[in-house]
């Protein structure tokens, strides 16, 4: 948790160097996801290397990168809540917060279940954890790819036939 706090403080400090960080959180989200993936791969490596690996450093790095990602995602959410119909910002923030909490809980449960299942099927506990951490890293890479599409303008195509102007007027 100390790493997450450091990342949460570090993200706005670094982002303040760019004037557009509040209106363009997307690069920070993508960077946070990719950095988190690297930190998880570091933990996977720790599982295979063993006691000589700096495990505390890997866990701290994961916390920092997750803190950066979390603040960037919150920034994106704050930008998105004001779009659409007026007077819905509070509802949107509440729904976003609830979905974050549910996702965090499900992620913790699924990660634990995956580690237990992998330990059952794999020859060693270390290889089971390495596999789960590598899979989580892959999910962060997928999340970074999905974040590319945030705030991209949609092209609207109409399925209705075009109506001539001033018909029947």
MDAnalysis code that builds the backbone (N, CA, C; Angstrom):
import MDAnalysis as mda
import numpy as np

u = mda.Universe.empty(507, n_residues=169, atom_resindex=np.repeat(np.arange(169), 3), trajectory=True)
u.add_TopologyAttr("name", ["N", "CA", "C"] * 169)
u.add_TopologyAttr("resid", np.arange(1, 170))
u.add_TopologyAttr("resname", ["UNK", "UNK", "UNK", "UNK", "UNK", "UNK", "UNK", "UNK", "UNK", "UNK", "UNK", "UNK", "UNK", "UNK", "UNK", "UNK", "UNK", "UNK", "UNK", "UNK", "UNK", "UNK", "UNK", "UNK", "UNK", "UNK", "UNK", "UNK", "UNK", "UNK", "UNK", "UNK", "UNK", "UNK", "UNK", "UNK", "UNK", "UNK", "UNK", "UNK", "UNK", "UNK", "UNK", "UNK", "UNK", "UNK", "UNK", "UNK", "UNK", "UNK", "UNK", "UNK", "UNK", "UNK", "UNK", "UNK", "UNK", "UNK", "UNK", "UNK", "UNK", "UNK", "UNK", "UNK", "UNK", "UNK", "UNK", "UNK", "UNK", "UNK", "UNK", "UNK", "UNK", "UNK", "UNK", "UNK", "UNK", "UNK", "UNK", "UNK", "UNK", "UNK", "UNK", "UNK", "UNK", "UNK", "UNK", "UNK", "UNK", "UNK", "UNK", "UNK", "UNK", "UNK", "UNK", "UNK", "UNK", "UNK", "UNK", "UNK", "UNK", "UNK", "UNK", "UNK", "UNK", "UNK", "UNK", "UNK", "UNK", "UNK", "UNK", "UNK", "UNK", "UNK", "UNK", "UNK", "UNK", "UNK", "UNK", "UNK", "UNK", "UNK", "UNK", "UNK", "UNK", "UNK", "UNK", "UNK", "UNK", "UNK", "UNK", "UNK", "UNK", "UNK", "UNK", "UNK", "UNK", "UNK", "UNK", "UNK", "UNK", "UNK", "UNK", "UNK", "UNK", "UNK", "UNK", "UNK", "UNK", "UNK", "UNK", "UNK", "UNK", "UNK", "UNK", "UNK", "UNK", "UNK", "UNK", "UNK", "UNK", "UNK", "UNK", "UNK", "UNK", "UNK", "UNK", "UNK", "UNK"])
u.atoms.positions = np.array([
    [0.823, -1.204, 0.000],
    [0.000, 0.000, 0.000],
    [0.863, 1.262, 0.000],
    [2.058, 1.150, 0.586],
    [2.950, 2.307, 0.563],
    [3.315, 2.657, -0.876],
    [3.557, 1.640, -1.701],
    [3.881, 1.876, -3.102],
    [2.735, 2.544, -3.834],
    [1.515, 2.104, -3.571],
    [0.346, 2.712, -4.217],
    [0.229, 4.183, -3.822],
    [0.459, 4.480, -2.552],
    [0.412, 5.870, -2.100],
    [1.493, 6.694, -2.796],
    [2.689, 6.136, -2.909],
    [3.768, 6.842, -3.614],
    [3.365, 7.113, -5.059],
    [2.793, 6.103, -5.729],
    [2.356, 6.277, -7.111],
    [1.256, 7.302, -7.242],
    [0.336, 7.327, -6.276],
    [-0.759, 8.293, -6.309],
    [-0.260, 9.720, -6.121],
    [0.813, 9.875, -5.373],
    [1.412, 11.201, -5.189],
    [2.302, 11.544, -6.381],
    [3.002, 10.555, -6.884],
    [3.942, 10.755, -7.981],
    [3.241, 11.129, -9.289],
    [2.095, 10.523, -9.555],
    [1.418, 10.754, -10.842],
    [1.067, 12.220, -11.057],
    [0.372, 12.876, -10.140],
    [0.084, 14.294, -10.395],
    [1.338, 15.160, -10.368],
    [2.340, 14.761, -9.578],
    [3.578, 15.538, -9.553],
    [4.264, 15.489, -10.919],
    [4.337, 14.303, -11.509],
    [4.920, 14.177, -12.850],
    [4.024, 14.812, -13.900],
    [2.730, 14.600, -13.762],
    [1.791, 15.116, -14.754],
    [1.733, 16.634, -14.751],
    [2.051, 17.258, -13.626],
    [2.009, 18.720, -13.578],
    [3.045, 19.334, -14.513],
    [3.989, 18.534, -14.967],
    [4.974, 19.029, -15.918],
    [4.360, 19.215, -17.316],
    [3.195, 18.618, -17.520],
    [2.481, 18.760, -18.801],
    [1.169, 19.480, -18.535],
    [0.905, 20.500, -19.311],
    [-0.299, 21.308, -19.101],
    [-1.575, 20.548, -19.443],
    [-1.503, 19.556, -20.319],
    [-2.718, 18.894, -20.788],
    [-3.012, 17.575, -20.075],
    [-2.385, 17.303, -18.956],
    [-2.567, 15.988, -18.323],
    [-3.993, 15.757, -17.870],
    [-4.703, 16.800, -17.500],
    [-6.082, 16.613, -17.043],
    [-7.042, 16.357, -18.202],
    [-6.754, 16.909, -19.327],
    [-7.624, 16.698, -20.472],
    [-7.172, 15.504, -21.316],
    [-5.966, 15.010, -21.073],
    [-5.460, 13.849, -21.811],
    [-4.859, 12.822, -20.842],
    [-5.708, 12.159, -20.054],
    [-5.174, 11.159, -19.125],
    [-4.815, 9.838, -19.810],
    [-5.223, 9.690, -21.054],
    [-5.028, 8.429, -21.763],
    [-3.570, 7.958, -21.784],
    [-2.582, 8.796, -22.113],
    [-1.204, 8.294, -22.098],
    [-0.771, 7.823, -20.702],
    [-1.294, 8.462, -19.667],
    [-0.945, 8.066, -18.307],
    [-1.578, 6.727, -17.956],
    [-2.803, 6.507, -18.424],
    [-3.474, 5.226, -18.186],
    [-2.715, 4.107, -18.901],
    [-2.402, 4.333, -20.157],
    [-1.675, 3.317, -20.933],
    [-0.312, 3.051, -20.304],
    [0.386, 4.112, -19.954],
    [1.692, 3.951, -19.312],
    [1.598, 3.220, -17.981],
    [0.578, 3.563, -17.184],
    [0.392, 2.875, -15.900],
    [0.096, 1.398, -16.077],
    [-0.729, 1.074, -17.081],
    [-1.027, -0.343, -17.358],
    [0.220, -1.094, -17.790],
    [0.976, -0.512, -18.704],
    [2.180, -1.192, -19.191],
    [3.238, -1.310, -18.097],
    [3.376, -0.273, -17.279],
    [4.330, -0.344, -16.165],
    [3.886, -1.389, -15.137],
    [2.573, -1.484, -14.896],
    [2.060, -2.509, -13.984],
    [2.325, -3.905, -14.544],
    [2.187, -4.056, -15.856],
    [2.492, -5.345, -16.489],
    [3.955, -5.711, -16.272],
    [4.836, -4.742, -16.430],
    [6.263, -5.009, -16.199],
    [6.533, -5.375, -14.736],
    [5.853, -4.696, -13.818],
    [6.029, -5.011, -12.397],
    [5.533, -6.422, -12.092],
    [4.425, -6.825, -12.704],
    [3.925, -8.189, -12.508],
    [4.881, -9.215, -13.114],
    [5.465, -8.895, -14.253],
    [6.472, -9.791, -14.829],
    [7.697, -9.884, -13.926],
    [7.998, -8.793, -13.224],
    [9.077, -8.820, -12.241],
    [8.746, -9.790, -11.106],
    [7.485, -9.807, -10.686],
    [7.075, -10.764, -9.652],
    [7.105, -12.194, -10.186],
    [6.730, -12.377, -11.440],
    [6.813, -13.713, -12.048],
    [8.266, -14.175, -12.087],
    [9.153, -13.258, -12.401],
    [10.585, -13.585, -12.410],
    [11.055, -13.935, -11.003],
    [10.567, -13.201, -10.018],
    [10.945, -13.486, -8.625],
    [10.545, -14.900, -8.235],
    [9.403, -15.352, -8.727],
    [8.937, -16.699, -8.394],
    [9.854, -17.761, -8.981],
    [10.467, -17.474, -10.110],
    [11.339, -18.467, -10.728],
    [12.789, -18.350, -10.268],
    [13.247, -17.138, -9.979],
    [14.637, -16.943, -9.544],
    [14.824, -17.397, -8.104],
    [13.887, -17.035, -7.254],
    [13.974, -17.462, -5.860],
    [14.434, -16.371, -4.926],
    [14.981, -16.748, -3.773],
    [15.300, -15.796, -2.708],
    [16.301, -14.709, -3.081],
    [17.090, -14.914, -4.115],
    [18.066, -13.879, -4.467],
    [17.414, -12.686, -5.178],
    [16.153, -12.824, -5.583],
    [15.453, -11.736, -6.260],
    [14.998, -10.694, -5.243],
    [15.111, -9.404, -5.568],
    [14.644, -8.350, -4.640],
    [13.110, -8.261, -4.632],
    [12.479, -9.151, -3.896],
    [11.023, -9.261, -3.881],
    [10.350, -7.988, -3.385],
    [10.881, -7.405, -2.320],
    [10.273, -6.168, -1.797],
    [10.275, -5.057, -2.840],
    [11.341, -4.975, -3.611],
    [11.413, -3.980, -4.675],
    [10.366, -4.223, -5.748],
    [10.135, -5.482, -6.089],
    [9.119, -5.816, -7.092],
    [7.722, -5.457, -6.596],
    [7.453, -5.749, -5.331],
    [6.135, -5.432, -4.759],
    [5.957, -3.910, -4.669],
    [7.001, -3.200, -4.278],
    [6.940, -1.737, -4.219],
    [6.698, -1.163, -5.609],
    [7.395, -1.687, -6.614],
    [7.205, -1.228, -7.987],
    [5.773, -1.471, -8.454],
    [5.222, -2.625, -8.125],
    [3.832, -2.910, -8.489],
    [2.894, -1.907, -7.825],
    [3.113, -1.599, -6.570],
    [2.277, -0.613, -5.877],
    [2.371, 0.763, -6.513],
    [3.581, 1.191, -6.832],
    [3.767, 2.514, -7.443],
    [3.062, 2.583, -8.793],
    [3.262, 1.563, -9.617],
    [2.647, 1.586, -10.946],
    [1.130, 1.511, -10.861],
    [0.607, 0.751, -9.906],
    [-0.845, 0.693, -9.724],
    [-1.387, 2.023, -9.217],
    [-0.628, 2.719, -8.376],
    [-1.044, 4.038, -7.902],
    [-1.116, 5.047, -9.032],
    [-0.116, 5.022, -9.924],
    [-0.123, 5.908, -11.094],
    [-1.336, 5.602, -11.962],
    [-1.551, 4.316, -12.221],
    [-2.690, 3.914, -13.055],
    [-4.012, 4.346, -12.422],
    [-4.156, 4.148, -11.120],
    [-5.414, 4.477, -10.442],
    [-5.725, 5.968, -10.545],
    [-4.748, 6.818, -10.319],
    [-4.993, 8.260, -10.389],
    [-5.292, 8.686, -11.824],
    [-4.606, 8.097, -12.796],
    [-4.885, 8.421, -14.200],
    [-6.297, 7.989, -14.571],
    [-6.720, 6.818, -14.104],
    [-8.076, 6.346, -14.393],
    [-9.117, 7.232, -13.723],
    [-8.834, 7.679, -12.514],
    [-9.754, 8.595, -11.831],
    [-9.845, 9.907, -12.602],
    [-8.710, 10.393, -13.111],
    [-8.728, 11.611, -13.932],
    [-9.584, 11.454, -15.175],
    [-9.480, 10.293, -15.811],
    [-10.304, 10.036, -16.997],
    [-11.777, 9.997, -16.619],
    [-12.072, 9.352, -15.501],
    [-13.460, 9.282, -15.050],
    [-14.002, 10.678, -14.761],
    [-13.204, 11.515, -14.141],
    [-13.660, 12.875, -13.831],
    [-13.953, 13.655, -15.106],
    [-13.185, 13.396, -16.167],
    [-13.455, 14.054, -17.444],
    [-14.723, 13.520, -18.092],
    [-14.978, 12.231, -17.949],
    [-16.108, 11.604, -18.642],
    [-17.447, 11.835, -17.948],
    [-17.457, 12.091, -16.632],
    [-18.741, 12.199, -15.928],
    [-19.551, 13.408, -16.355],
    [-18.913, 14.415, -16.895],
    [-19.663, 15.619, -17.266],
    [-20.231, 15.552, -18.678],
    [-19.969, 14.466, -19.399],
    [-20.512, 14.342, -20.748],
    [-21.933, 13.791, -20.708],
    [-22.694, 14.089, -21.735],
    [-24.068, 13.586, -21.796],
    [-25.033, 14.540, -21.123],
    [-26.128, 13.985, -20.616],
    [-27.161, 14.805, -19.977],
    [-26.624, 15.463, -18.719],
    [-27.104, 16.679, -18.466],
    [-26.689, 17.430, -17.278],
    [-27.272, 16.813, -16.015],
    [-26.692, 17.170, -14.891],
    [-27.141, 16.768, -13.565],
    [-27.079, 15.253, -13.342],
    [-26.147, 14.601, -13.977],
    [-25.964, 13.159, -13.788],
    [-24.549, 12.831, -13.300],
    [-23.749, 13.856, -13.035],
    [-22.353, 13.639, -12.665],
    [-22.210, 12.797, -11.405],
    [-22.987, 13.105, -10.392],
    [-22.911, 12.347, -9.136],
    [-23.277, 10.887, -9.316],
    [-24.310, 10.651, -10.091],
    [-24.724, 9.270, -10.363],
    [-23.635, 8.532, -11.113],
    [-23.055, 9.184, -12.118],
    [-21.992, 8.539, -12.893],
    [-20.773, 8.256, -12.029],
    [-20.398, 9.194, -11.170],
    [-19.251, 8.964, -10.280],
    [-19.546, 7.822, -9.316],
    [-20.762, 7.775, -8.804],
    [-21.130, 6.692, -7.893],
    [-21.100, 5.337, -8.573],
    [-21.621, 5.285, -9.790],
    [-21.586, 4.027, -10.542],
    [-20.159, 3.621, -10.869],
    [-19.333, 4.599, -11.224],
    [-17.931, 4.294, -11.525],
    [-17.235, 3.772, -10.272],
    [-17.457, 4.423, -9.151],
    [-16.848, 3.972, -7.900],
    [-17.306, 2.576, -7.508],
    [-18.607, 2.326, -7.665],
    [-19.132, 0.991, -7.345],
    [-18.540, -0.065, -8.268],
    [-18.437, 0.256, -9.559],
    [-17.863, -0.727, -10.489],
    [-16.393, -0.962, -10.192],
    [-15.667, 0.073, -9.774],
    [-14.262, -0.105, -9.375],
    [-14.159, -1.024, -8.164],
    [-15.009, -0.805, -7.173],
    [-14.969, -1.633, -5.961],
    [-15.315, -3.086, -6.273],
    [-16.338, -3.284, -7.090],
    [-16.730, -4.642, -7.467],
    [-15.607, -5.311, -8.260],
    [-15.018, -4.585, -9.197],
    [-13.928, -5.137, -10.000],
    [-12.721, -5.480, -9.141],
    [-12.407, -4.620, -8.186],
    [-11.276, -4.882, -7.289],
    [-11.527, -6.158, -6.486],
    [-12.732, -6.303, -5.963],
    [-13.074, -7.505, -5.197],
    [-13.055, -8.763, -6.043],
    [-13.643, -8.682, -7.233],
    [-13.646, -9.840, -8.126],
    [-12.217, -10.183, -8.546],
    [-11.418, -9.172, -8.843],
    [-10.023, -9.412, -9.229],
    [-9.236, -10.105, -8.138],
    [-9.417, -9.677, -6.899],
    [-8.738, -10.342, -5.783],
    [-9.174, -11.787, -5.629],
    [-10.467, -12.022, -5.764],
    [-10.989, -13.382, -5.636],
    [-10.495, -14.270, -6.780],
    [-10.611, -13.773, -8.018],
    [-10.202, -14.568, -9.172],
    [-8.694, -14.819, -9.146],
    [-7.914, -13.824, -8.747],
    [-6.468, -14.020, -8.650],
    [-6.107, -15.090, -7.634],
    [-6.781, -15.075, -6.495],
    [-6.545, -16.091, -5.469],
    [-6.985, -17.463, -5.956],
    [-8.153, -17.525, -6.582],
    [-8.638, -18.806, -7.110],
    [-7.713, -19.326, -8.208],
    [-7.213, -18.432, -9.053],
    [-6.291, -18.852, -10.110],
    [-4.986, -19.383, -9.520],
    [-4.482, -18.723, -8.481],
    [-3.255, -19.201, -7.835],
    [-3.482, -20.573, -7.207],
    [-4.622, -20.750, -6.541],
    [-4.925, -22.056, -5.941],
    [-5.069, -23.136, -7.009],
    [-5.768, -22.813, -8.100],
    [-5.942, -23.787, -9.182],
    [-4.598, -24.112, -9.829],
    [-3.793, -23.098, -10.072],
    [-2.482, -23.329, -10.682],
    [-1.595, -24.175, -9.762],
    [-1.667, -23.947, -8.474],
    [-0.880, -24.751, -7.523],
    [-1.318, -26.207, -7.565],
    [-2.582, -26.439, -7.849],
    [-3.086, -27.812, -7.924],
    [-2.564, -28.535, -9.170],
    [-2.440, -27.793, -10.283],
    [-2.084, -28.415, -11.552],
    [-0.601, -28.310, -11.917],
    [0.131, -27.425, -11.272],
    [1.529, -27.213, -11.661],
    [2.465, -27.923, -10.698],
    [3.668, -28.212, -11.167],
    [4.589, -29.002, -10.354],
    [5.108, -28.288, -9.111],
    [5.153, -26.947, -9.129],
    [5.664, -26.234, -7.961],
    [4.830, -24.992, -7.688],
    [4.867, -24.564, -6.451],
    [4.157, -23.343, -6.063],
    [4.730, -22.140, -6.801],
    [6.051, -22.100, -6.948],
    [6.697, -20.976, -7.628],
    [6.231, -20.864, -9.075],
    [6.157, -21.970, -9.787],
    [5.713, -21.904, -11.181],
    [4.233, -21.532, -11.273],
    [3.449, -21.941, -10.294],
    [2.030, -21.567, -10.277],
    [1.878, -20.056, -10.122],
    [2.604, -19.485, -9.154],
    [2.523, -18.042, -8.957],
    [3.091, -17.292, -10.155],
    [4.173, -17.775, -10.729],
    [4.759, -17.122, -11.902],
    [3.754, -17.098, -13.052],
    [3.034, -18.187, -13.226],
    [2.031, -18.260, -14.296],
    [0.897, -17.271, -14.058],
    [0.424, -17.204, -12.830],
    [-0.678, -16.275, -12.514],
    [-0.228, -14.828, -12.669],
    [0.976, -14.489, -12.196],
    [1.475, -13.123, -12.349],
    [1.666, -12.773, -13.820],
    [2.143, -13.720, -14.615],
    [2.308, -13.473, -16.052],
    [0.950, -13.273, -16.721],
    [-0.048, -14.038, -16.321],
    [-1.403, -13.867, -16.874],
    [-1.966, -12.502, -16.491],
    [-1.737, -12.073, -15.264],
    [-2.193, -10.746, -14.844],
    [-1.471, -9.660, -15.638],
    [-0.201, -9.858, -15.922],
    [0.542, -8.900, -16.748],
    [-0.083, -8.807, -18.132],
    [-0.467, -9.945, -18.692],
    [-1.116, -9.953, -20.004],
    [-2.439, -9.185, -19.959],
    [-3.173, -9.304, -18.858],
    [-4.427, -8.557, -18.729],
    [-4.176, -7.052, -18.658],
    [-3.076, -6.640, -18.034],
    [-2.739, -5.216, -18.014],
    [-2.376, -4.726, -19.408],
    [-1.696, -5.560, -20.190],
    [-1.390, -5.186, -21.576],
    [-2.691, -5.047, -22.369],
    [-3.626, -5.962, -22.159],
    [-4.938, -5.860, -22.807],
    [-5.645, -4.577, -22.371],
    [-5.559, -4.247, -21.095],
    [-6.173, -3.007, -20.596],
    [-5.551, -1.781, -21.253],
    [-4.242, -1.803, -21.433],
    [-3.576, -0.684, -22.114],
    [-4.084, -0.559, -23.543],
    [-4.260, -1.698, -24.207],
    [-4.771, -1.678, -25.577],
    [-6.192, -1.111, -25.599],
    [-7.018, -1.510, -24.646],
    [-8.388, -0.984, -24.576],
    [-8.393, 0.515, -24.285],
    [-7.440, 0.979, -23.492],
    [-7.380, 2.402, -23.137],
    [-7.058, 3.275, -24.335],
    [-6.496, 2.687, -25.369],
    [-6.216, 3.448, -26.587],
    [-7.502, 4.039, -27.153],
    [-8.616, 3.365, -26.933],
    [-9.889, 3.766, -27.544],
    [-10.666, 4.768, -26.701],
    [-10.147, 5.176, -25.553],
    [-10.841, 6.162, -24.716],
    [-10.909, 7.494, -25.457],
    [-12.100, 8.047, -25.476],
    [-12.363, 9.384, -26.040],
    [-12.081, 9.476, -27.533],
    [-12.065, 8.353, -28.243],
    [-11.965, 8.423, -29.694],
    [-13.335, 8.781, -30.235],
    [-13.406, 9.708, -31.176],
    [-14.719, 10.052, -31.720],
    [-15.311, 8.860, -32.472],
    [-16.593, 8.655, -32.255],
    [-17.290, 7.572, -32.947],
    [-17.799, 8.081, -34.277],
    [-17.727, 7.241, -35.273],
    [-18.350, 7.593, -36.538],
    [-19.761, 7.059, -36.490],
    [-20.713, 7.897, -36.749],
    [-22.106, 7.505, -36.681],
    [-22.601, 7.168, -38.072],
    [-23.163, 6.012, -38.189],
    [-23.770, 5.622, -39.448],
    [-25.250, 5.436, -39.204],
    [-26.019, 5.940, -40.100],
    [-27.467, 5.854, -39.967],
    [-27.986, 4.690, -40.797],
    [-28.888, 3.936, -40.216],
    [-29.514, 2.837, -40.956],
    [-30.829, 3.279, -41.575],
    [-31.243, 4.516, -41.283],
    [-32.483, 5.030, -41.847],
    [-32.205, 5.643, -43.212],
    [-33.142, 5.487, -44.162],
    [-32.927, 6.139, -45.467],
    [-32.995, 7.654, -45.325],
    [-32.224, 8.324, -46.131],
    [-32.205, 9.785, -46.094],
    [-33.549, 10.334, -46.562],
    [-34.056, 11.345, -45.866],
    [-35.317, 11.986, -46.224],
    [-35.024, 13.242, -47.025],
    [-35.741, 13.473, -48.098],
    [-35.546, 14.717, -48.854],
    [-35.944, 15.916, -48.001],
    [-35.266, 17.018, -48.195],
    [-35.561, 18.251, -47.444],
    [-36.890, 18.828, -47.913],
    [-37.637, 19.442, -46.974],
    [-38.913, 20.091, -47.223],
    [-39.945, 19.177, -47.879],
    [-39.980, 17.957, -47.513],
    [-40.966, 17.028, -48.062],
    [-42.333, 17.338, -47.459],
    [-43.272, 17.658, -48.269],
    [-44.635, 17.908, -47.843],
    [-44.819, 19.233, -47.138],
    [-43.888, 20.165, -47.246],
    [-44.033, 21.435, -46.557],
    [-44.605, 22.499, -47.429],
])
